[in-house]
Amino acid sequence: MRKLFLFIGLILTFQGCSHIVVETIPLTITDKSTQAVPIVVIPFSDYSGDEPTSMGDRSSFLISSLNAALIKYGFIPSPYEDVVEFLLDKGVLRTVQVEPPYKEDHLKDFSLETQGFIRSLYQQQTQRKAQKTVPVDHKLLGEIGKRFQSRYVLRGRIVEMGITSAQSFNPAQTGILPFIFKTGSRFVFGVGSTDTYELVNKMALGAIVGSAFAQGRFPLHPTRFDAKDEENIKDLNRAIWAAGGPGLAWLGQKSGEVEAGVIHLEMLLQDALTGRPLWANSIRVDVTPESVFYVGDKDSLLKVAIERAVDRLVEDLTKTLNSRS
């Protein structure tokens, strides 16, 4: 038992409270920064499929991080608010009503299925209205370049952006109990087809281990009872051990979740005069807590992922342009 506590102590000692960054789409980097080059960043197309309110908040942070990275590498981005206003005037962007035209109190007398149908119907109508926009062609790019006195227009696509559950077998990230049952279940039974089968496998493993290590004299000591009941107490202790294993397995299944901030970005730089693509690249970044002692919230993981992704992309953009000059 002392060795077990020593092992847990060593794990906790050598684990930090930060996060782990994983790039799954690597970049090809070129060389150094540029000098005061005007550039226009237009709003990114968002295919992440999130709610409009959260999409707006995260897109705002994305643009802020992108502008900061551009300034860091020597670009001068046009005021984003002015760009948005210009695109609204041109019909490229349209305002979307986020608040539904009904109140939730109006739906409380309907069934859950009807409430869900009304909400989905409103969302579909809102999406169809938002899709009727003016395309960003070479003519519009020329107008953007002329309006903001810039040769470069940077646009992009948000393929994925949000918080997801990450599979981890690192005990520092999941905790000791989930780690034991997850690794043990996978080793004995393999991968379950569903979460339910995973739980059944872990509970079966817990029952096996609990029965194998069952103690007849713990937690109830037989000598504290009548001698005639000693064997019954021992059997009860063994039953408690056998039942405790599946109980711990259930707790292990319901805990140890590891969340990850994920972003997958694609960017394209175009010549505002001709519309010709000058550079394109993409990146995917996953950020997970380094240990169970990470004190940040979900959004902080996503913000780190966004900052990492845009910095790497702008770094490559800068080096690519410098290599051609």
C-alpha positions in Angstrom: 0.0 0.0 0.0 2.9 2.4 0.8 4.4 1.7 -2.6 1.0 2.6 -4.2 0.9 6.0 -2.4 4.5 6.6 -3.3 3.7 5.9 -7.0 0.7 8.3 -6.9 2.9 10.9 -5.2 5.5 10.7 -7.9 3.0 11.1 -10.7 1.5 14.2 -9.0 5.0 15.7 -8.4 6.1 15.5 -12.0 2.9 16.7 -13.6 2.3 20.3 -14.4 -1.0 22.3 -14.6 -0.6 23.5 -18.1 -1.9 22.1 -21.5 -0.6 20.0 -24.3 -0.6 21.3 -27.9 -0.9 18.8 -30.8 -0.7 19.8 -34.4 -2.2 17.1 -36.7 -1.8 19.1 -40.0 1.8 20.2 -40.1 3.0 23.4 -41.9 5.8 24.0 -44.3 7.6 27.1 -43.0 9.7 29.4 -45.1 11.6 32.6 -43.6 11.4 36.0 -41.4 8.9 38.9 -41.1 7.7 41.5 -43.5 7.6 45.4 -43.1 4.4 47.4 -42.8 2.4 45.7 -45.5 -1.3 46.7 -45.6 -3.7 43.7 -45.6 -7.5 43.3 -45.4 -8.9 40.4 -43.4 -12.5 39.6 -44.4 -14.8 37.4 -42.1 -14.1 33.7 -42.3 -16.7 31.2 -43.5 -17.7 29.2 -40.5 -18.6 25.5 -41.1 -18.1 24.5 -37.4 -21.9 24.1 -37.0 -22.1 25.8 -33.7 -24.9 28.1 -32.3 -24.9 31.6 -33.8 -24.1 33.3 -30.5 -21.1 31.1 -29.6 -20.0 31.3 -33.3 -19.9 35.0 -33.1 -18.0 35.2 -29.8 -15.4 32.7 -31.0 -15.1 34.2 -34.4 -14.5 37.6 -32.8 -11.6 36.1 -30.7 -10.3 34.4 -33.8 -10.1 37.7 -35.7 -8.5 39.5 -32.7 -5.8 36.8 -32.5 -5.3 36.9 -36.3 -4.9 40.7 -36.3 -2.4 40.4 -33.4 -0.4 37.8 -35.3 -0.4 39.9 -38.4 0.9 43.0 -36.5 3.5 40.8 -34.9 4.9 39.8 -38.3 4.8 43.3 -39.7 1.5 43.6 -41.5 -1.0 46.4 -41.0 -4.6 45.0 -41.0 -7.4 47.3 -42.0 -9.9 48.1 -39.2 -12.1 45.0 -39.0 -15.3 46.9 -38.2 -14.8 49.0 -41.3 -14.3 45.9 -43.4 -17.5 44.3 -42.0 -19.5 47.5 -42.6 -18.2 47.7 -46.2 -19.2 44.0 -46.9 -22.6 44.6 -45.3 -23.2 47.5 -47.7 -22.2 45.4 -50.6 -24.5 42.5 -49.6 -21.7 40.1 -49.0 -22.7 39.8 -45.3 -26.2 39.9 -43.9 -27.3 40.3 -40.4 -28.9 37.2 -38.8 -31.6 37.4 -36.1 -30.2 35.4 -33.3 -33.1 35.8 -30.9 -36.1 33.7 -32.1 -39.4 35.5 -33.0 -41.1 33.6 -30.2 -40.6 33.3 -26.4 -39.8 30.0 -24.8 -42.8 30.5 -22.5 -45.0 30.1 -25.6 -43.7 26.6 -26.1 -44.0 25.2 -22.6 -47.5 23.8 -23.3 -46.3 21.8 -26.3 -44.6 18.4 -26.2 -40.8 18.1 -26.3 -41.0 16.8 -29.9 -43.1 19.8 -31.0 -40.8 22.2 -29.2 -37.8 20.7 -30.9 -39.5 20.8 -34.3 -40.3 24.5 -34.0 -36.8 25.4 -32.9 -35.2 23.4 -35.8 -37.6 24.9 -38.3 -36.7 28.4 -37.2 -33.0 27.6 -37.4 -33.4 26.2 -41.0 -35.2 29.3 -42.1 -32.5 31.5 -40.6 -29.8 29.6 -42.3 -31.5 29.8 -45.7 -31.9 33.5 -45.4 -28.3 33.9 -44.4 -27.1 31.9 -47.5 -28.5 34.5 -50.0 -25.3 36.6 -50.2 -23.1 38.2 -52.9 -20.0 36.1 -53.8 -16.5 37.4 -53.2 -15.2 37.4 -56.9 -12.3 39.2 -58.5 -14.4 42.3 -59.1 -15.3 42.6 -55.4 -11.8 41.9 -54.4 -10.7 44.9 -56.5 -13.3 47.1 -54.8 -12.0 45.9 -51.4 -8.4 46.6 -52.4 -9.3 50.1 -53.7 -11.4 51.0 -50.6 -8.8 50.0 -48.1 -5.7 50.8 -50.2 -4.3 47.2 -49.9 -3.1 44.7 -52.5 -3.6 41.7 -50.2 -6.9 40.2 -49.1 -6.8 37.4 -46.5 -9.8 35.1 -46.2 -10.4 31.7 -44.7 -12.6 28.9 -43.6 -13.3 27.6 -40.1 -13.7 23.9 -40.6 -13.9 23.0 -37.0 -13.8 25.1 -33.8 -15.0 24.1 -30.4 -14.6 21.8 -27.3 -14.5 18.1 -27.8 -13.8 15.0 -25.6 -10.3 13.6 -26.1 -9.4 9.9 -25.6 -6.5 9.7 -23.2 -4.7 6.9 -21.4 -2.5 9.3 -19.4 -3.3 8.9 -15.7 -2.1 12.4 -15.1 -4.9 13.7 -17.3 -7.7 11.2 -16.4 -7.0 10.3 -12.8 -5.9 7.0 -11.3 -9.2 5.2 -11.1 -10.4 5.9 -14.7 -6.9 5.0 -15.9 -6.9 1.6 -14.1 -10.3 0.5 -15.4 -9.8 1.9 -19.0 -6.5 0.2 -19.5 -7.6 -3.0 -17.8 -10.8 -3.2 -19.8 -9.0 -2.6 -23.1 -6.3 -5.1 -22.3 -8.8 -7.9 -21.3 -11.8 -7.2 -23.5 -10.5 -4.8 -26.2 -12.5 -1.9 -27.5 -16.3 -1.9 -26.8 -18.6 -1.0 -29.7 -20.5 1.6 -27.6 -20.0 3.4 -24.3 -22.5 1.0 -22.8 -20.4 -2.0 -23.7 -17.3 -0.2 -22.4 -19.1 0.2 -19.1 -20.2 -3.4 -19.0 -16.6 -4.5 -19.7 -15.3 -2.3 -16.9 -17.9 -3.5 -14.4 -17.1 -7.2 -15.3 -13.4 -6.5 -14.8 -14.2 -4.8 -11.5 -16.2 -7.9 -10.3 -13.4 -10.2 -11.3 -10.7 -8.2 -9.6 -12.9 -7.6 -6.5 -13.7 -11.3 -6.2 -10.0 -12.2 -6.6 -8.8 -9.8 -3.9 -11.8 -10.3 -1.6 -10.9 -10.3 2.1 -12.9 -12.3 4.6 -11.9 -10.1 7.5 -12.5 -6.6 5.9 -14.4 -4.3 6.2 -16.4 -6.2 8.9 -14.1 -8.1 11.3 -15.7 -11.5 12.2 -14.4 -11.5 15.8 -16.6 -8.6 16.6 -19.7 -10.8 16.0 -20.9 -14.1 17.5 -18.8 -17.1 16.7 -21.7 -18.8 15.0 -22.0 -15.9 12.5 -18.2 -15.8 11.6 -18.5 -17.6 8.3 -21.6 -15.5 7.3 -19.6 -12.3 8.1 -16.7 -13.6 5.9 -19.1 -14.3 3.1 -20.6 -10.8 3.5 -17.2 -9.3 3.3 -16.4 -11.2 0.1 -19.8 -10.0 -1.4 -18.9 -6.4 -0.5 -15.6 -6.7 -2.3 -17.2 -8.4 -5.3 -19.9 -5.6 -5.5 -17.4 -2.8 -4.8 -15.4 -3.6 -7.9 -18.2 -2.9 -10.4 -19.1 0.2 -8.3 -15.6 1.6 -8.7 -15.8 0.7 -12.4 -19.0 2.7 -12.8 -17.3 5.7 -11.1 -14.3 5.3 -13.4 -16.6 5.4 -16.4 -18.4 8.5 -15.3 -15.2 10.4 -14.5 -11.8 11.0 -16.1 -13.1 13.0 -19.0 -10.5 14.9 -20.9 -11.6 18.0 -22.9 -9.8 19.5 -25.8 -9.9 22.8 -27.5 -9.9 22.1 -31.2 -9.5 24.3 -34.3 -9.1 23.5 -37.9 -8.4 26.6 -40.1 -7.9 27.1 -43.8 -6.5 30.4 -45.1 -6.1 31.9 -48.5 -4.3 35.1 -49.5 -5.4 36.7 -52.8 -4.2 39.6 -55.0 -6.9 42.3 -54.7 -6.0 43.5 -58.3 -6.3 40.2 -60.1 -7.9 37.8 -57.6 -5.0 35.4 -58.1 -4.3 33.2 -55.1 -0.9 34.0 -53.7 -0.7 31.6 -50.7 -2.8 29.0 -49.0 -2.4 26.7 -46.0 -4.3 24.9 -43.3 -3.7 23.7 -39.8 -5.5 21.8 -37.1 -4.5 22.2 -33.4 -5.7 20.3 -30.4 -5.1 21.6 -26.9 -5.7 19.4 -23.9 -4.9 19.9 -20.2 -1.6 18.5 -19.1 -3.0 17.2 -15.9 -6.1 16.9 -13.8 -4.9 20.0 -11.9 -5.4 22.4 -14.8 -7.3 25.4 -13.5 -8.4 27.0 -16.7 -11.9 26.6 -18.2 -13.0 25.2 -21.6 -12.8 28.5 -23.4 -9.2 29.0 -22.3 -8.2 25.7 -24.1 -9.9 26.9 -27.3 -8.2 30.3 -27.0 -4.8 28.7 -26.8 -5.5 26.5 -29.8 -6.7 29.6 -31.8 -3.6 31.6 -30.9 -1.3 28.8 -31.8 -3.0 28.1 -35.1 -3.2 31.7 -36.4 0.4 32.4 -35.3 1.7 29.4 -37.2 -0.3 30.3 -40.3 0.7 33.9 -40.4 4.3 32.9 -39.8 4.2 30.7 -42.9 2.4 33.4 -44.9 5.1 36.0 -44.0 8.0 33.7 -44.9 6.3 32.7 -48.2 5.9 36.3 -49.2 9.5 37.2 -48.2 10.8 34.3 -50.2 9.3 35.7 -53.4 10.5 39.3 -52.9 
